[in-house]
Amino acid sequence: MRLIRRLLLPVLVVILTSCALLMPAVARAQTYPDVAKSCWAYGAIGWVTDQGQTGAKLLDDYAGRKFAPKALLTRQQLAAALVTASGHLADPVTDPATILDLPATSRYWQPVQVALALHLFSLSKGHFDPTADVPEWTADRALVRMVRLMNPQADWTMLSALQSGAWQPNPGWKIAVPACLPWEVAARYLGLRYNHFTQPALELSPAQDVDRAEAAYMFQQALTTAPARLSGLATFDQVTLPPLSARQRRIISFALHYVGYPYVWGGTWPTADSPLGHQAHGGFDCSGFVWWVLKLNFGYAISNDQRTAAEMAAHAKPRITLANLKPCDIIFFGPKGAKSSASSVFHTGIYLGNGWFAESSSAFDGVTLGNLNWSGWYYGTDFAWGRRVLKAAQLASGS
């Protein structure tokens, strides 16, 4: 059930540009009394709080006295981190926005003004809500915006192409998807999400608030993004699908509403409590996502003894070849491709068409989009076979 990545991706560390003074000088993070070496984000906290100039360290909001890893990140803290990390903290504020709930005497006034000017954040009727918590998808969006600001040469078309109402998988079909979808796809493709495989209770659904430890990891990942991964974002510019029946459209629309939900081993439900039993956190493993969509919500005949990807693959009769796949087929991956044994199948997803599929991936920490045609990925080499659960009458005749 757990996705196995066999591709090692290069990492290029981006050194932060200079930052102006914001806070007092700090010690290195490993001296923080509230950051134990056993903390899952210990390394990330140590890395990010060493970025920037003395007196303006990234995510140091407590003058070196503590880091508060379990405290929820606030909007003003995130704004300060974004402009610090991107090297814009010292930007002059020549035309300040009127912020009704943040006085000019606040130490966060300057970074918030810069974040607004750079379109990393926005106001709501003049309010910034500086001490409000930050939902996971909002943090993902902000970090992706920061990476875009720092890498304007990359192709960022996908952020507008996958927006609800703009994205047309078929001509004339403006699919309705959550507002977070393009940002979640980008964040996961860029590796901003951490897979809490051994501590699944720490996972986050899109609407859950981010703590400071999670933010430290996200900033470390954002600032060490490999150029090759940035260039890969262009593959999402035109996600088009073959002709679809009304049934296929309903299934695909439903599946895509869960983009951004976390990878949880054994997970089959979007919330921790479900009729199938308690999960450590809401979310899905790869076969659990297939179960959730095709079995639990659309009623297809996947028996209870077919919970894992390998068990589902063993019941594929006939086995659908790559050339004969149709949207909403279940697809499987094995270490020897089509020659894999059913018992060795390690991953599964829902085929959408034209190489695209929806999956819950441990490598991306959640539900996102993948493509069988990505060069250098195991998706193409390890594709084993497909399984059709839709009836012939439910398929589009021209798909």
N, C-alpha and C positions, 0 to 999 in steps of 0.2 A: 504494500500500500504506500509505503514511503518512496517518493521519487528519488532516484539515485542520479546525481550529476556526475558525468564522467569527463566533463570538459572543464579544464582549468582556465580561468579568464585572467588576462593580464591586468595589473593594477598600476596606475600612474598616480603617485601622490602629488597633489596640487598644493604648493606652498602658499599660504595666505599672504595677501598683500598687507601693507602697513595699516594700522588702525589708530584712531585718535584716542585720547584718554576718556574713559567713562567711569571706571571704578578703581578703587585702591589696588595696589600691587598684591599679588596672591602667591601662595606656595603651589607647588605641583599638586595635582589631584591626589596622588597616593598618600599625601600627608593629611588629607581631609579626614577628620575623625569619624565621619558617617559613611565613608566609602570603604567597605571591607574588600579584601582581595578576593573573597568568595562571591562578590557581587557579579552578576552576569555581564554587566557593562563596565567593569573595572578598567579594562584596557581602553575602551572608547572614551571614558571619562578622562583618563589620564592623557589621552591624545588630544582631545578637543580643547581641554583647558590649558594646553600648552601652546595653543595657536593665538597669534596676535601679539601685540606689544605689551610690555609690562604695564599693568594698570588698565588694560583693555582685553583681558583674556576671554575667549569664547565660552559662553554659558557660565561665567563666574558672576553670579548675581548676589553672592553673600560675602564678598570681600575676603575670600579664602578661609572663612571660618567653618564653612560646611559646603557641601554640594547639594544635599537634599535629594538623593536619587529617586526616592519614592514619591516626592512631592509632585503634584500636577503642574505641568508647564503652563504659564500664563501667556496671554497674547502679547503683553509688553516685553516679557522675557524672550519670546520667540522673535519679535521684531528686532530687538537689540542683537540677538544672535545672528539673524539673517544679514543685517548690514555690517556687522563685525566680520563675519565669515567671508562675505563677498568683497571686503575691502572698501566699503562705502561709508563707514562710520563717520568719517571726517567731512563728508560732503556738506557744503554750505546749504542752509535752509533759507532760500531767497524769497520764497512765496509760501509761507507756512499755511497749512490747512487749519481751519477752525475746528478744534477738537473740544467738544463740550465737556467731556469727562476725563480730560488729562491736562492738568495745569502746566504752564510753561516752567514752573519751578521743579517739576519732576525730573529725575535723572533720566527717565525714559522718554522725555519729550523729544529730544533731538533724534534718537534712533527711530522712534515711531514716525516722526515727520519724514525722515529719509526713506523709511520703508514704504510710506504712502506715496512719496514722489517717484519711487522706483516701481510702483504697482505690485509690490510684494504683498501688500495688504490693502484693504479699502475700509472706508467709513460707512456706517449705517445711520443715515439721518444725523450726521454730525457726531455720532458716538463711535468710540473705538473699543469700548469695554476692555480696558487695559488689564484688569485683574481676572478676566474671565478665563476659564479653562479652554484648551484647544483640542477639538475632536481629531481623531486620527487622520481622517481624510483631509481636514483642513491643514494639518501639519504636512501631509504628503504634498498637497498642492503648493504650499509655501516653499517647501524645499525644492520641488521641481522648478518653480519660478526662479528660485535663487540659482539653480544650476543653469537654467536658460539664460539668466542675466550674465553669468560668468562664461558662458559658451555660446555666444550669439551666432557663431559660424555653423553650429549644428542645425539640422532640419527639425523644427518643432511643429511642423504642420499638423501632426497627429493630435495635438491638443485641441485644435479647432475642428479637425476632420471627424473626430469621434464624439463630438458634443451631441447631446440629445436634440433632435430636431434638425440637425445639420447632416448627421451621418445617414447615408442611404446605402445600406447593404445591397439592395436592389433598386433599380430606377423607380422613383416614385414612392418607395417605402422609407419614410423618415422614422426610423426606429426610435422609440421612446426608451431611453436608458437613464440611470441615475446620473446626477450632475457630477458625481465623483469619478465616473468611469474612466475618462481619458487620463485624469491625474493618477488614479490607482494603477492603471496599466503602465504608465510611464514610471511611477515610483517603484513598482515591482520589477520592471525590466531593468531599471538602473540599480537595483539591489539595495534600495533604501530600507526595506523591511527585514527585521530579524526573526528567524524561525525559533520560537521558544519550544523546541521539540521536547526537551526534558522538563520544562516548566510551562505546560500549555495554559495554565491559568493566567499567565502574564500576557497572553495574546490579546490583540485589540481588534474589535469590529470597527467598521468605518465611523460610527457615531460615538465610540468610546473615547474618553479623554487620554491624552498622552502624558506620561510622567517624564521627569527630567532625565532619567537614565535612558529611556527610549529615545529621547531627543538627542542625547549625546551620540548614540549609535548612528542615528539618521544623519547627523552632520558629518560624522567621520566618513560614512559611506558616500555622501554627496560630494565631499571634498576630495575623494580619492577615486572618482569615477574614471574608468578607462576610456580613452578617446574612441576605441573600437565599439564600446557599448553605446556611446552617444550617437555614433553614426548609424547604429542599428535601429534607432527610433524611426528612421525614415520608412522602415518596412510597414509601419502602421498608418502611413499616409492615406492609403487607399485599401481599406478592408472591404472588399466587395464579395458577394456570395452568388452562387448560381440561382436559377429560378427556384422558388420555394412555394410549397403549398401553404394553406392557411394554418394547418397543424404544425408544420415545421417552423413557421414564423412565431407561433405562440410558444413553442418549446424554446427556441433560441432567445426570444425576448425574456422569458422567465429566467433562463440560465444566466443571462448577462446582468440581470439585476443583482446578482450575488458577487460580481466582480468586486474585489476589495475585502471580502470576508477571509479570515485567516486560515492557514493550514493547521488543522488539529488532527493528530493521529487518532483514528477511530471515530472521527466526527462525521455525523450524518445529518446534522440539524443546525440552523443558524443561531440557536440559543443554547445555553448550557442545559436547560431542562427541556426534555422532549418526551413524547410517548414511548420512545425506544429506550429510555434510560438516561441517567445524568451523564453529561460530558464535563470535562474540566473547564471547557469554554466553548461557546458557540463557534462553529466552523466545520470544515470538511477536510478529510484526506481525499486522495484522488478518486478512489472508488466510492467513498461516501458522498462526494459531489454528484457522481453519476446516479447513485441511489436516490439522492434527494430530488433531483430533477426528473428522471425518467420513471422511477418506480413509485416514490412516495407522492409525487405531485401529478404525474400523468398516467400512473397505473399500469405501466408496462410489466410484462411477466418476467421479472427478475426475482427468482425465489430467494428465500431467506438464507439458503446455504451457499449463496453466491455473493457474499459480502466483500470479498477481496478482489483486486484486479485479476489475479490468477484464476480465481474461481469463476469470475465472469467470462474470462477468455476461454476457459475450458468448455463452456456451454455455447460457444459461437458455432452454430451449425446452420448453414455453411460458413466458412471463414471468408470474409469479404476482402478481396485484394485491394491494394491501394488505388488501382485504376477504376475500380467499381464502387468506391465509397460514395455515399449519398449523405446530405445533411441530416444530422441527428443520429447517425450510426455511432455506436460505441467503438472507440479505437484503443488498441493495446500496443504496448512497447515491451520488447524483450531483448536480452543481450545479444542474440543472434538474428535479430530481425525476423523475417518470415520463417526462418528455420528454428526459432526458439521453441522450447517446450512450453506448454501452457503453465506449468508450475513455475517457470522462470520469469513469467511476465511480471514486471515491476511497476508499471504505470498505466493509467487509463485516462481517457477524456471523452468529450462529446464533440464529434466532428461537425463543423459548421459549413464547410465547403471551400473550394479553391485553396486547399491547404490549411485553412484556419480551423482551430478547435478551441474549445473552452476547457479549462483544466483547473484543478486545485493542486498547486505545485509546492513541494517543500522547499525547492530552491528559490522560488519567488515569494514564499510564505503566504500563499493564498490563491484565491480564484482570480484568474487572469486569462489572457489570450496567448496562444502559441501558434506556430506555423510549421508544418511538416517540411517546408522548403527552405528554412533558414540554413544558410551555409555554415558549416562548422559545428552544428548542434547535433545531438544524438537523435533528435526527433525524426530525421529522415533515415538515418542508418539503422535505427532500432525499431522502426515501425514494424509490427508483427502482422496484424490483421485487424479486421473490423467485425462488428456484429450488428446485425440489423434487428431492431425491435419494432420499428414502425411497420404497419401493414402497407401493402402495395398501394392501396387506395389513399393512404395518407401522404404519399410522396408526390412531389411535383413531377409531371410527366416529362419535363425538359431538363430536369436537374442532372 
